[in-house]
Amino acid sequence: MKVVKNGVKRTGRQNFLCCACGKQFQFEYARAGCRPAVKQLVLGMLVRNSGIRDIEMVTGV
């Protein structure tokens, strides 16, 4: 897997690009809700009819 730099975000953080799949990402996210693991958990809870307030209490986001 080859990763190259792909500019800078408005916040000043470095943006990267995966040459294999074309996905842009950051190595470390500023907000907890942007992390892939937390995002997957939130989407899974939404599919199972959890409310937004319940998700916030569980994840802290």
N, C-alpha and C positions, 0 to 999 in steps of 0.2 A: 504494500500500500504506500503510495507516494503522496505526500502532503506538501503543498507549497503555500507561501504567504499570499494573501489576496486582499490587500488594503487594510484600512483601519476604520473602525466604527466611529461614530460621532463622540462616543465616550472616551475614545483614545485607545481602546483595546484592539489588539491585533486580530484580524480575521484570517482564517485559513480555508483552503480548498482541497478536497480529496480528488486527486486526478482519476481514480478508479470509478467513483460513482458520481462525481460532480457536486457533492453536497458541501455547502459552506458551513463553517462552525467556528467556535471559539474553544480554546483548551479549558478555560475557566470562565464560567458565566457570572455576571454581576448579581443577577437576581435568581432566587431559588426556583421560581416557576419556569425558568428557561432551561433548567437541567433536564436532559433526556429522561432520566429515571423518574423524576417527579412528574414530568409531562405525561409519561406513559401511565403512571398511577392515577393521575387526575382523569385521563381519558377512560381508563378502565372503570373508575368509580362512576363517571357520567353515564356510561353504557348500562350500568347496573342500577340506574335511577337514584343515585345519591344526590342530595341537594348541594347547591353551591356552598351553603354555610357549613354543611357536614364535611365537605371536602376540605374547606379551610381549617376546620378544627383538627382533622386528621393529619393533614400535611403541613399545616402552619404557614401556608402560602396565601 
